[in-house]
Amino acid sequence: MRDGALKHGAYTEEGGEIRGLVYAPFAEYAREAHGVDAAVHRHLSVAGIGTLLDEGRQVIASVHFEIRRPHRPAPGRGGHLVLVTGRTAGGLHFHNPSGIDAATRTATLTAEEFEPFFAGRGVSLGR
């Protein structure tokens, strides 16, 4: 997947190292190579994530990497990606591959806990 995404210009490279995801080329790559309905959301609220989840979509959300330590104040917003897969009364459920333990790799945070880490942008994925 990485190689295909690179060919579509979905990642930036710096000194031979992959740095960040470029949303529009990634969405194009997901549609063309994998048949995934992908849409870029440049301005997205936490409530908007909930609406997309209710529509059956998942959301790649830009958050600060310290979301893995949600008990601490958010030092910023964005720069790291998590996959938001659903929501319940308990909050937003998401996968964070760089979590520090099982509970932060597959996590749930309330909208109020999630929001300070969230940059207000992402990509939604449907079927």
Number of C-alpha atoms within 10 A of each C-alpha: 10 10 10 13 19 17 12 19 18 22 20 13 13 9 6 7 9 12 12 14 19 15 21 18 18 22 21 21 22 21 15 13 12 10 12 16 15 23 19 20 19 13 10 16 17 18 11 13 28 21 13 17 20 12 10 14 20 22 26 22 25 21 24 21 22 20 28 19 12 15 9 9 12 19 11 15 18 19 16 20 21 23 20 23 18 19 19 10 6 10 17 22 17 22 19 21 15 15 18 12 12 11 12 19 16 18 18 20 17 14 18 11 17 18 17 19 23 26 21 20 21 25 22 23 22 15 9
